[in-house]
Amino acid sequence: MKTRFSRRHFVGGAAAAVGALGLRPDSALAALRLPTPPPGVAPLDPYDDIARLANNENPDGPSDKMMASMEAAWKYANRYGYPDGDIHEKIAEHHGLGTGNIIMNAGSGETLKVAGIAFLGHREKVVGVEPTYTSVYRVASGIDADVIARPLLPDHTQDIDDLVQVTKRNYRDVGLVYVVNPNNPTGVVVPDSDIRYLLDNIPEDIPVLIDEAYHHFVQDPRYSSAVKYIREGRKVLVTRTFSKIYGMAGLRLGYGIAPEEMIDEMRTYATGSVNALVRWGGAAALADPGYEKYVREKTIRLREATVADLRSQGFEVIPSETNFFMVHTGRPASEVRAEFRRRDVAVGRDFPPMLDYLRVSIGTEEEMKRFMAGWNEIFPDGMTATGRR
């Protein structure tokens, strides 16, 4: 049996050689110059040596059925017009809508950008909360639109009544209302009753964008997808992604669901950049509910076990309905993140103004054990009195 040859075991020696070349030890070129391991020792990719708990990915990747479908699709790589597994039709059927209600993009991030460009004009406003997933806000800044980002409530929920009032006060200038549900980075849901209240109480001609990237992980019975409001004829755009539960973050497949007139407005700005392999992979994912169930159940089990360990030490963890959670560190999260990096564990970035909360993605069982081992070294006394809020 071959021995694993970890980066920890040979990067030290490589660093001297890399330094002589004037390269940073962590640069891509430096990685190419790492020494060959001894005979009989299998190298370990430095990329794989890090526990990646920063970007809310599925650590298992695509299912076997998805991989087989994408492998078979390689024969279309040299063609423009090719069969695509009827992915567009299958997404529409999945939601009980027509193909005219669906727009596919390279990840839901592209769908959010297209929506921002389509519905926000010069000096118009997008109304939402902070912190949240900021893709739409960045688009607004890039086209000289304005962002009205309201704070979360003390329990980390979104103040829907406040969003309604702000939207009404700025009615003539609001181009888009934006809700991430469940929210990222907190993992907290907006109950269906609040979504309906929002739609019932803002002017009906204002588009409402609801990002449901983490929809598949939700167990809270108060939550419901907003797709039903599209069937009611509301001016609602729901975005979904294959990056999370289906493990396609590096492959890029997402889509938007909306009334046909909204989809038509968005098509002008979409690139249509979803490739043949990804289309077949997405079609196979929708036909593989067993894998979806496996990922959901495993993710929730690991999340709840880790959260229970942290709470047993006195740490506050925000209740999450996603494949990540936020824990109160009692000190700047940037310091804690740096400590984890020294232990080859990558955790989430800062999310102002919650700068003493750390977002942690759910990885493999082994990665979560590495996280807790690192946490116990960084916080050997748990949440001490001086660390409490």
Residue pairs with C-beta under 8 A, 6 or more apart in sequence:
2 40
2 41
2 42
3 40
3 41
3 42
4 41
4 42
4 44
5 37
5 38
5 41
5 42
5 43
5 44
6 44
6 49
7 34
7 44
7 46
7 49
7 344
8 49
8 344
10 34
10 35
10 37
11 25
11 34
11 46
13 35
14 25
14 30
14 33
14 34
14 35
15 25
17 33
17 35
18 24
18 25
18 27
18 30
18 33
19 25
21 30
21 33
23 29
23 30
23 33
24 30
31 46
34 46
36 43
37 43
49 344
50 344
50 345
50 346
51 344
51 345
51 346
51 363
51 366
51 367
51 370
51 371
52 59
52 346
52 361
52 363
52 367
53 345
53 346
53 347
53 348
53 360
53 361
53 362
53 363
53 367
53 368
53 371
54 346
54 347
54 348
54 349
54 359
54 361
55 249
55 348
55 361
56 184
56 214
56 244
56 322
56 323
56 324
56 361
57 243
57 244
57 247
57 249
57 361
58 243
58 244
58 245
58 246
58 247
58 249
58 295
58 299
58 323
59 362
59 363
59 364
59 367
60 247
60 295
60 364
61 247
62 70
62 246
62 247
62 248
62 251
62 281
62 285
63 246
63 247
63 284
63 285
63 288
63 291
65 284
65 287
65 288
65 291
66 246
66 247
66 248
66 281
66 284
66 285
66 288
66 291
67 281
68 284
69 85
69 280
69 281
69 283
69 284
70 277
70 278
70 280
70 281
70 284
72 280
73 85
73 276
73 277
73 279
73 280
73 281
74 277
76 82
76 83
76 276
77 276
77 277
79 276
82 276
84 276
84 279
84 280
84 283
85 279
85 280
85 282
85 283
85 284
86 283
87 104
87 279
87 280
87 282
87 283
88 99
88 102
88 104
89 99
90 283
90 286
90 287
91 102
91 104
91 255
91 282
91 286
92 98
92 99
92 101
92 102
94 286
95 101
95 102
95 227
95 257
96 231
97 227
97 230
97 231
97 257
98 260
100 260
100 263
101 230
101 257
101 258
101 259
101 260
101 263
102 255
102 256
102 257
102 263
103 111
103 114
103 255
103 256
103 258
103 263
103 266
103 267
103 270
104 253
104 254
104 255
104 272
104 274
105 111
105 114
105 254
105 255
105 256
105 270
105 271
105 273
105 274
106 252
106 253
106 254
106 271
106 273
106 274
107 241
107 243
107 249
107 252
107 253
107 254
108 211
108 213
108 239
108 240
108 241
108 243
108 254
108 255
108 256
109 135
109 241
109 254
110 252
110 254
110 270
110 271
110 273
111 239
111 254
111 255
111 256
111 266
112 133
112 135
112 136
112 139
112 209
112 211
112 239
113 135
113 136
113 139
114 256
114 266
114 269
114 270
115 136
115 176
115 207
115 209
115 237
115 239
115 256
115 266
116 126
116 135
116 136
116 139
116 140
116 143
116 145
116 176
117 139
117 143
117 269
118 262
118 265
118 266
118 268
118 269
119 175
119 176
119 207
119 209
119 265
120 126
120 139
120 140
120 143
120 145
120 175
120 176
121 143
121 145
121 175
122 143
122 144
122 145
123 144
123 145
123 146
123 173
124 145
124 146
124 173
124 174
124 175
124 176
125 140
125 145
125 146
125 147
125 148
125 170
125 173
125 174
125 175
126 136
126 137
126 140
126 145
126 146
126 147
126 148
126 174
126 175
126 176
126 177
126 178
127 148
127 150
127 163
127 166
127 167
127 170
127 174
127 176
127 177
127 178
128 136
128 137
128 147
128 148
128 149
128 150
128 163
128 177
128 178
128 179
128 180
129 149
129 150
129 151
129 152
129 158
129 159
129 163
129 179
129 183
130 149
130 150
130 151
130 152
130 352
130 353
131 152
131 185
131 186
131 351
131 352
131 353
131 354
132 149
132 178
132 180
132 183
132 184
132 185
133 180
133 183
133 184
133 185
133 211
133 213
136 176
136 178
136 209
137 147
137 149
137 178
139 145
140 146
140 147
141 147
145 175
146 173
148 166
148 170
150 159
150 162
150 163
150 166
151 159
151 353
152 158
152 159
152 186
153 159
156 183
156 186
156 188
156 318
157 188
157 190
158 179
158 183
158 188
158 190
158 194
160 190
160 194
160 195
160 197
160 198
161 197
163 177
163 179
163 198
164 197
164 198
164 201
164 202
167 174
167 177
167 202
167 203
167 206
168 201
168 202
168 203
171 203
171 206
174 206
175 206
175 207
176 206
176 207
176 208
176 209
177 198
177 202
177 206
177 207
177 208
177 209
178 208
178 209
178 211
179 190
179 195
179 198
179 208
179 209
179 210
179 211
180 210
180 211
180 213
181 189
181 190
181 195
181 210
181 211
181 212
181 223
181 226
182 188
182 189
182 190
182 214
182 215
182 217
182 218
182 223
182 320
182 321
182 322
183 189
183 190
184 211
184 213
184 214
184 322
184 324
185 324
185 326
185 348
185 351
185 354
185 357
185 359
186 318
186 320
186 326
186 354
187 214
187 318
187 319
187 320
187 321
187 322
187 324
187 325
187 326
188 318
188 319
188 320
188 321
189 218
189 220
189 222
189 223
189 321
190 223
191 220
191 222
191 223
192 222
192 223
192 224
193 222
195 210
195 224
195 226
195 229
196 229
198 208
199 208
199 229
199 234
199 236
202 208
204 234
204 235
205 235
206 235
207 235
207 236
207 237
207 262
208 234
208 235
208 236
208 237
209 236
209 237
209 239
210 226
210 236
210 237
210 238
210 239
211 239
212 225
212 226
212 238
212 239
212 240
213 239
213 240
213 241
213 243
213 244
214 244
214 321
214 322
214 323
215 225
215 240
216 244
216 245
216 292
216 296
217 244
217 245
217 296
217 299
217 300
217 321
217 322
217 323
218 321
218 322
219 300
219 321
220 321
223 321
225 238
226 236
226 238
227 238
227 257
229 236
230 236
230 238
230 257
230 258
230 259
233 259
234 259
235 259
235 262
236 258
236 259
237 256
237 257
237 258
237 262
238 256
238 257
238 258
239 254
239 255
239 256
239 257
240 254
240 255
240 256
240 257
241 253
241 254
242 248
242 251
242 253
242 254
242 281
242 282
242 285
243 249
243 252
243 253
243 254
244 323
245 292
245 295
245 296
245 323
246 282
246 285
246 291
246 292
246 295
247 295
248 278
248 281
248 282
248 285
251 277
251 278
251 281
252 274
252 278
253 274
253 278
253 279
253 281
253 282
256 263
256 266
258 266
285 291
285 292
299 323
299 362
302 362
302 363
302 365
302 368
303 320
303 323
303 324
303 325
303 362
305 368
306 325
306 360
306 362
306 368
306 371
306 372
307 317
307 320
307 325
309 372
310 317
310 327
310 375
311 317
313 379
313 382
313 383
314 382
314 383
314 388
315 327
315 328
315 329
315 330
315 379
315 382
315 383
316 327
316 328
316 383
316 389
317 325
317 326
317 327
317 328
318 325
318 326
318 327
318 357
320 326
323 361
323 362
324 348
324 359
324 360
324 361
324 362
325 359
325 360
325 362
326 354
326 357
326 358
326 359
326 360
327 357
327 358
327 360
328 356
328 357
328 389
329 336
329 356
329 357
329 358
329 387
330 356
330 383
330 384
330 386
330 387
330 388
330 389
331 356
331 387
332 355
332 356
333 350
333 355
333 356
333 357
333 358
334 350
334 355
336 347
336 358
336 378
337 347
337 348
337 349
337 358
339 374
339 377
339 378
340 346
340 347
340 371
340 374
340 378
343 370
343 373
343 374
343 377
344 370
345 367
345 370
345 371
345 374
347 358
347 359
347 360
347 361
347 371
348 358
348 359
348 360
348 361
349 359
351 357
351 359
360 371
362 368
363 371
379 387
